Each structure stands twice: as C-alpha cells, then as structure tokens.
Amino acid sequence: MADWLEHSVQVEVPVPIEQVWSLWSDLEQMPRWMKWIDSVHLSETDPEISTWQFASGGFRFDWKSRIVRLIDCQIIQWESIDGLPNRGAIRFYDRKGSSIVRMTIAYMIPGIVGQVMDNLFLGRIVESTLQADLERFRAYAQQVEDLAQEG
C-alpha cells in the first residue's frame, strides 16, 4: 500500500505572463532554478514525453513524464509514466504586468513510511525546497526580463 503526498507553493513574479510562460515551458531549462532536478530531456519522437532525473544527497531517481494538459499561459499538467510515481501541475495567473506561478506536486511513497516521514519532516523539507525553487525562478525570470529590456 502506498500513499500520495501532495505539496503546493506559489510565487509572484514581476514579469509579464508571456515571458514567464516562455521560460517555464522550456522544460530542459528547469535545472537552472530547480535544485533537485539534475536534468530534463525531451523525447525526440513525442514532444509530450520527457525524461527527468532527480538528484539529492546521494539519491538519484529517474522517471518519464507525459504532459496530460497544456494550455498556453495557463497550465502545464503532467503525470509520470515510468519510474518515480509523481504528478502535478504548474498554473500561471496573469496579473497584468506580473504573474503568479503556482506549483502542485504529488508523489507516491510506501504508506507507513509516508505517514511517519511526512508527519516528522518530509512535508516541510519538500515545501521549503519547492518554495526556494520558485524564488530562484522569480530571480531568473527577472534577470531575463531585465536583459531583454536593456537589449
């Protein structure tokens, strides 16, 4: 028996939604701001399939994901199809000159392990890591936007 643990975080990015969407939807760039993602590679034969590698403190997990819903400047929703069981969505909200990015991630771990670890520390660690990733994305998006305006 396994449990799904789910976490949601969000950040406001002072960059127009089109730029935020452009940066985030380039999945292979995610390791620039997501410290636990080591690499993302898009399938050469199916643009909805990607291979991900998670690396943290000596642990390494690989999985393949499929995009199950994609609406420009609104949502990227995925689910794993092989490897580490996970699913989630990135939602984008236009604030007329700035954007809200909301990330929800769920992953499966064995039932009793999940209950014990989540109650102790896992949930706080995952959420603080995801929030830090979104803060790095905000800084990255601002930097890209500043360079675009200078050029």
C-alpha positions as CSV (number, residue, x, y, z in Angstrom):
1,M,0.0,0.0,0.0
2,A,1.3,3.4,-0.9
3,D,0.2,7.0,-0.2
4,W,0.3,10.1,-2.3
5,L,1.8,13.1,-0.7
6,E,0.9,16.5,-2.2
7,H,2.5,19.9,-1.8
8,S,1.6,23.3,-3.3
9,V,3.7,26.5,-3.3
10,Q,3.4,29.8,-5.3
11,V,5.3,32.9,-6.0
12,E,4.5,36.2,-7.7
13,V,6.9,37.1,-10.5
14,P,7.2,40.7,-11.6
15,V,7.4,39.7,-15.2
16,P,4.6,39.5,-17.9
17,I,2.8,36.2,-18.2
18,E,4.1,35.6,-21.8
19,Q,7.7,35.7,-20.6
20,V,7.1,33.6,-17.5
21,W,5.3,31.0,-19.7
22,S,8.1,31.0,-22.3
23,L,10.8,30.4,-19.6
24,W,8.9,27.7,-17.7
25,S,7.6,25.8,-20.7
26,D,11.2,25.2,-21.9
27,L,11.4,22.1,-19.7
28,E,15.0,21.4,-20.4
29,Q,16.0,24.7,-18.6
30,M,14.4,23.7,-15.3
31,P,17.7,22.6,-13.7
32,R,18.6,26.3,-13.7
33,W,16.2,27.0,-10.9
34,M,15.1,23.6,-9.5
35,K,18.0,22.4,-7.4
36,W,16.6,18.9,-7.0
37,I,16.2,18.4,-10.8
38,D,19.5,17.2,-12.3
39,S,18.3,17.0,-15.9
40,V,15.3,17.1,-18.2
41,H,15.4,15.7,-21.7
42,L,12.6,15.9,-24.2
43,S,11.7,12.9,-26.3
44,E,12.8,13.2,-30.0
45,T,9.7,11.3,-31.1
46,D,7.0,12.7,-28.8
47,P,7.0,16.3,-27.6
48,E,4.7,15.4,-24.7
49,I,7.2,12.9,-23.2
50,S,10.2,13.9,-21.2
51,T,12.8,12.1,-19.1
52,W,13.7,13.6,-15.7
53,Q,16.4,12.9,-13.2
54,F,16.1,13.9,-9.6
55,A,19.3,14.1,-7.6
56,S,19.6,15.0,-3.9
57,G,22.1,13.9,-1.2
58,G,23.2,10.7,-2.9
59,F,19.7,9.7,-4.0
60,R,19.0,9.5,-7.7
61,F,15.7,8.8,-9.3
62,D,14.7,8.8,-13.0
63,W,11.2,8.9,-14.5
64,K,9.4,9.6,-17.7
65,S,6.5,12.1,-17.7
66,R,3.7,12.8,-20.1
67,I,2.1,16.2,-20.4
68,V,-1.6,15.5,-20.0
69,R,-2.9,19.1,-20.2
70,L,-1.3,22.1,-21.7
71,I,-3.0,25.5,-22.1
72,D,-0.7,28.3,-23.2
73,C,0.0,30.8,-20.4
74,Q,-2.3,28.9,-18.0
75,I,-1.3,25.3,-17.1
76,I,1.2,22.5,-17.7
77,Q,-0.1,19.3,-16.1
78,W,1.9,16.1,-16.1
79,E,2.0,12.5,-14.8
80,S,4.8,10.0,-14.7
81,I,4.5,7.1,-17.0
82,D,7.6,5.2,-15.9
83,G,10.0,5.3,-12.8
84,L,9.3,7.5,-9.8
85,P,5.5,7.9,-9.4
86,N,4.6,11.5,-9.5
87,R,2.1,14.0,-11.0
88,G,1.4,17.7,-10.7
89,A,0.6,21.0,-12.4
90,I,2.1,24.4,-12.8
91,R,-0.5,27.1,-13.1
92,F,0.0,30.6,-14.3
93,Y,-2.1,33.6,-13.4
94,D,-1.9,36.9,-15.3
95,R,-1.7,39.9,-13.0
96,K,-1.3,42.5,-15.8
97,G,2.5,43.0,-15.8
98,S,3.3,40.4,-13.2
99,S,2.4,36.7,-12.9
100,I,1.5,34.2,-10.2
101,V,3.2,30.8,-10.6
102,R,1.6,28.0,-8.5
103,M,3.2,24.6,-8.4
104,T,1.4,21.5,-7.1
105,I,3.4,18.2,-6.9
106,A,2.3,14.8,-5.7
107,Y,4.4,11.7,-5.3
108,M,3.9,8.2,-4.1
109,I,5.8,6.6,-1.2
110,P,5.1,3.5,0.8
111,G,2.2,4.0,3.1
112,I,3.7,3.7,6.6
113,V,6.9,5.4,5.5
114,G,5.0,8.3,4.1
115,Q,2.9,8.8,7.2
116,V,5.8,8.7,9.6
117,M,8.2,10.8,7.4
118,D,5.5,13.4,6.4
119,N,4.5,14.0,10.0
120,L,8.0,14.4,11.1
121,F,9.8,16.4,8.5
122,L,9.4,15.4,4.8
123,G,6.5,17.7,4.1
124,R,8.3,20.8,5.4
125,I,11.5,19.9,3.6
126,V,9.8,19.3,0.3
127,E,7.7,22.5,0.6
128,S,10.6,24.7,1.6
129,T,12.7,23.2,-1.3
130,L,9.9,23.9,-3.8
131,Q,9.4,27.4,-2.5
132,A,13.1,28.1,-2.8
133,D,13.0,26.8,-6.4
134,L,10.2,29.2,-7.2
135,E,12.2,32.1,-5.6
136,R,15.1,31.1,-7.8
137,F,12.7,31.1,-10.8
138,R,11.5,34.6,-9.9
139,A,15.1,35.8,-9.8
140,Y,15.9,34.1,-13.1
141,A,12.8,35.5,-14.8
142,Q,13.6,39.0,-13.6
143,Q,17.2,38.7,-14.9
144,V,16.0,37.5,-18.3
145,E,13.4,40.3,-18.4
146,D,16.0,43.0,-17.4
147,L,18.4,41.8,-20.1
148,A,15.6,41.8,-22.7
149,Q,14.6,45.4,-21.8
150,E,18.3,46.5,-22.0
151,G,18.8,44.9,-25.4
